[in-house]
Amino acid sequence: MKILIVGGGGREHTIACKLSESPLVDKIYAAPGNGGIAQIAECVPISATDIDGVVKFATENSIDLTFVAPDDPLVLGMVDALEAKGLKAFGPRKAAAIIEGSKVFSKELMKKYNIPTAQYEVFSDSSAALEYIKDKKCPIVIKAEGLALGKGVIIAQTQEEAKEAILSMMEDKQFGDAGNRIVIEEFLTGPEVSVLAFTDGKTIKPMVSAQDHKRAYDGDKGLNTGGMGTFSPSRIYTPEIADVCMKEIFIPTMEAMNKEGRTFKGVLYFGLMLTPNGMKVIEYNCRFGDPETQVVLPRLKTDFAKILLAIVDKRLDEIEIEWYDNAAVCVVMASGGYPQKYEKGYEITGIDEACKEDNITVFHAGTALKDGKIVTSGGRVIGVTATGANLDAAIKDAYKAVKKISFKDAHYRTDIGIK
């Protein structure tokens, strides 16, 4: 089977690594891929949002399955375009990807179908939004409606910060059209957990839990990022809580999408928070999370390609999905200055040395091949993942590996997995 992976980050490298283990897979392509993916797949210079280019390549190269991994092409309708040409594609169609593409849609879906979430209001006018927050207690959460590279959520600690967030999103267009409408919602408290789930619209099968560290610096300080590291399993996600989530959140969401005529096939990501009033949904994503994928997929025992085909063919109920009884930790090494201004093009050394240990994998995110060397090409550069018998063992080994890798101005958190 020939597979094309659309995307070029750490998530896509992890997906490529897992698919390369399957006896069903003969050849992997990636569009556009990165320096790490190039070591196990053939990278083609097609942008992840170039729908026509991807469809043309998949057609001309008789691709058996195209895995659309990032949010942008899913929301733009890449799966629809591939299927219109009779090609198999993994990921939700445009009508279903709106669950991530519009925070307004997802909040209204939860309200309509009684799926637990924070109280909220929607605004398309900045003056009305500014008036609304005047008598609201802080902290308060301000969200741009559309996609904003995981950075379109501001937790305002004061009235002044809330005002700044509203104006930067709606007036200054910090996130472009994504901030034309905003959601203002109550600030919930409690530990967060991420649960990704395979679904074909009839059956939903959650994966092992994970927890993400979004803030740039230790102790959850600094700006929000796309994710500075993750660990799996979550320390707070008990079997009892998992059962409640299945009954009150996972199945109801799948069924709500069906009732709306937006059947979801692919990976549905649930960003959850365990509040004093029970588990609530913070956000949905319409794809594998990044860097959650880097700790979840290494724990998957079942043939990944087999699962993907079962979802595409709507027979997920026939597959038993097994997981390794272990733990995984991913530490993201980022460019100095990320998530704001940073330099690119620095040589990365020590990756081969770090990977000599069987339980260590380095997933490339913002890397490129230049003159035979791996160099930095993005904000989040690599994700150093360790598996272990338990979280403490995995944390120790991940940081041991991180210390073997270097590039100029490298930045990483030293507390991943500890909270």
N, C-alpha and C positions, 0 to 999 in steps of 0.2 A: 504494500500500500504506500502511495506517495502522499505526503502531508505537507501543506503549506501553512506556516504559522505567521499570522499578521501581527507585527509589533517588533519592538527592539529593546525591551527593558529586562530587568531582573526576573519579572514574572514569566516573560517569553522564554528566557534562557532555562528557567526551571521546567517549564512545559516541554521544551525541546529535549532536555535531559531525561525526563520521565518517559516521553514517547520513544526515545532511542533505546529504552530497555525492552520495548515490546517486540516480540517475534513477528507481529503483524505488520510492522513498519519497516519498509525497505529503504526509503529515502525521505529526508526532511529538507524543506526549503524554508527560508525566513525572509519576510519583507518588512522592514529593511534588515532586521537582525542587528548584531553588534559584535564586538571583538571576541566575546566568549562563545556566542552562538555559532560563529564562523568555524569553530573547532569541531563542531559535530553536525553542522548543516550547511547547505549552500545558501549564502545570503545573496539576495537580489535587490538592486537599488530602486525599490518601489516604496513610496511613503505609505505609512499605515492608514492614511486617510484617502489614498488614491484609489477610489472604488473601481473606476474604469481600468486602471492599470492592474489591479489585483485580479479582476474578472478575466481580463485578457490573458494574463500569465497562467491562471488556473485552467483556462480553456485550452490554450496552446500546449501546455505541458501535461495534460490529462491528469490533473490533480484529483486524487480520490476523496480527500477531505481537506477543507480549508478551515483552520481554527482561528477565528477572529477574536483576539485576546483583549485589546484595549477598549475603553469606553467610547471614544470618539467615533471610530468607524461603525460600531454597533448602533449608536444613536443616529448616525447618518444613514443607516440602512444597507450596510455592506452585505449582510446575510441575505436580505431580500434580493439584492442584485445578483448574487451568486446563484441562489435558488431559481431565479427567473431564467437562468441559462441552463438549468437542469443539473447544476453542480451541488454536491453535498457540502454543507457548511455547518460548523459548530458555533453556537451562540444564538442569542435571542434576535428575533426580527425587530425592525424599527418600532413597531407598535408596542412591543413588550419592553424594549430597552428604555422607553420613556420613564420607567420606574426609577432609573438613575438620572436620566437626562433632564427631568423636571422634578425639583423638590416639591413644587406645588402639587403636581399630580400625585406623588407618593404620599404626601401628608393627607390629601383629600381622600385617597384610596383607604388609608388607615382609618380615617374618621368614619367613612361610609360603612366599612365592614368591621368596625369595633376591634381593630388591632391596636394594642396598647402603645401609645406614643406620647410625646410631650404636647401640651396645649400650645396653640399657635395662631397667628394671623398672617394673611398674605397682603403685600402692598405693591402697587405699581407706580405710586406717587411718593416722592421723598418727603414732601411736606406732611402728608398724612402719616407716614411712618415716624417722622420726628415728633409729631403731636402725640402719637400712640405711646411712645416710650417715656413721656414726661412723668407719668405717675406709676411707672413700672419699677419693681425692685431689681437691683443688679446683684449678681451677674445676670445677663440676659444674652440669648444666642441670636446672632444675625447670620442668615444664610443666603448667598446668591442662589437664584433658582437653578441656573444651568451648570454645566461642567466647568470646573476651574482648577484642574490638576490637583484636586484634593485639598486646595487651599482656600476655597470659597466659604469657609465657616469661621466666624469671629465670635469668641466668647468675650463679651464686653464686661469688664469689671466695674465700670463707672458709667454714669450718664454721658459723660464727655466721650468715652471710648465708643459707646453705642452710636452716638451722633456721628463721630468720625467714620465708623464702619458703614453706616447708611449712606453718607455722602460720597465715600470713596467708591462704593459699589454702584450707586444709582446715578450720581452726578459726574464723578471723575472716570467712571467706566473702567475701574481697576481690573475687572474680569471681562471686559467687553460686554457683549449682549447678554452674557450669563447673569448680569446684575440688573437687567431691565425690570425684573420682579424679584422681590426678596421675601423670605419667610422670617418672621420674628417669633421666637418660641421661648417657652419657659426653660430655665436652666435646671437640668436634672442632676442629681448627685448619686454617686455610686461607682463601683468598678465596671469597666467596659470589657466586652468580649466580642470577638468576631466569629461568626459561624457561617461557613460557606456550605452551600447545598447543591447537589446535582438534582436536576429536575427535567422531566420531559413533558410536563404539563398534566400528567396523570399521576405520577409517582414522584415523591420528593425524598431524597436520602441525604441527610446532613453529613458533612465531613467532620473530622476531629476539630475541636475548638482551637482558637488562637487568640493572642492578645497583641495589639499593636502599640508602639510608642510613637506618637505623632509629633511631639515637641522636639525642637532642635537640640536642646541641651539636657544634661542630667537633672534629675528631680522634676521632670516635666516642665522645664522652664524654656523660655524663648518662643520663637514663632512656630506656627503649625507648618509641618512639612508633608511630603507624600508618605512619610513613614521612615523612622530612623532604626527600626528593628522590631522583631516579633519573637514570640515564643509560643510553643504548643506542647501540651495542652494548657488551657487557662487554669489557673489555680482555684477559680471560684465556680467553674461550670460543672456542677455535680450531675449525676444521672437523673436526680429528681428535678432539677432545674431544666435539664434537657427535655424531659417528658412534658413539662409545662410549656416550654417553647414550641415543641412539636404540635401540641394541641391548640395553643392560643395564638401562635405567630406563623410558623412555617406552613402548615397545611392551609390555614385561613388565607395566607397571602397567595399561595398557588391557586386556590379556588377563587379568590377575588379577581385575579387576573383573567381567569377563564370566564367568569361572569361578565367581565368588561370587554370580552372579545379580544383579549390581548394575551393569549396563551404563551407562557414563558417556557422556552426550551434552552437549557444551557446551565450556567452556574449562577445561582442567585446568592448574593452576599448579604448577610444580615449583620448590621452594626448594632449591637445591643448594649443596654446598661441595666445592671441590677440595682434598682432604686429601692428605697424603703417601702415603696408600694408595688414591688414586684418587677419583673423584667419588662423593659420597654424598648421599642425600636427607635434608634437614633437616626439611622439611614439605611437605605438599600443601595447596593451596587448591582449592575447587570452582568458582572464578570468576576473572574478571579481577582482577589485583592493583591496589592503589591505593597509591602513585602510578605503578606500572609502566605501566599503561594509557596514561598521559599522555605516555610516550616511545615506546611500541610502536605504538599505532594511528596516530600521525602519519606513521609510516614505511611504512604499508600502502598499496600501490598498487592492489590488486584491490578491486572493489566489495564493501564490507563486508556489505551486505544480501544479496548473492548467496551469500556464504560462510555466513551464518546460516541461510538457507533450505536450503542443501545439507546442513547438519548436521542440521537438524530432520527433513529427508526421508531421512536416511541415504544420501546420495550425495556425500559429501565427496571421494571418490576421483575424481569427474568434474571437480573444480575445481582449476585451477592457481593457486596463491597467489604473487603477486609483491610484492616489497618495494623501496622506494627505497634506493639505495646511498648512504646518508647517515648522519648521527648525530643524536641528540636528547638534550637535557638538560632536566630539570624541577626547578626550585627551589621548594620549598614555603615560602610566607610564612604563618606561624602567629601566633596570638594570644599575647601575652606571658603566660608562666605555663604554657602547654601543655607537657606532657600532664597537668599537674595543674590547679590553679584558674586560671581566666581570666575576663575580662569580655567582654561581647558588646555589639553595637549601635553600634560605631564606624564612621563613614563612611570608605569606601575611595576614594581619588582616584588619578588617573594611569593607570588601566587603558587608556583609549582612546589616550592618548599612547604607551604602551608597545606597543600593538598596531598602530601605524602602520607598523611594519616587517613585511614580508610573512612573515618566518620566525618571528614571535613569536605565540604563542597563550596567552591567560590562561584557564586552566580553573578555574571556581569550585567550591569544596568547601563551606566553611562561610560562605555568604553569603545575604543576603536582600534583597528590594526593600522599602524603607520610604520613603514620601513621595517616590517617584521617584528615590531614591538607593540605591546599593548599600552595604550595611552588613555588618559582621562578625556571624556567627551561630554560629560553631563554633571548634574548636581549630585545625584546619588550615583556613585561610581560602581561599587560592588557590594554584594551581600554575602558575608561570610557565615555559612551555616554549619552547625555541628549537631549531630544526633548523639544521644546518650541514653543510658538506662533510666535517668530521671533528669529533671530540669537543672539541678545543681551541677551535675556532671557535664551536661551539654553547655551550660553557661561557661564553665571553667575552660572547656576545650575550645569553644568559639573564640574566647579572648586570647587564648594561647596562640591560636592561628592568626588572629588579627595582628598580633605583635610581630609576626614574621613578614607582614606585607607593608610596603611603604610607597608613598608618592608625595610630592610636594604639597604642603598645606592640607594633608589628610585630616579629616575631622570625624569623630565618632563618639557616641555616648558610651559611658562605662558602666551603665546600670541596667542594660537590657535584660529582661527576664526576672529582675529582682523584686519589682513592685508586687 
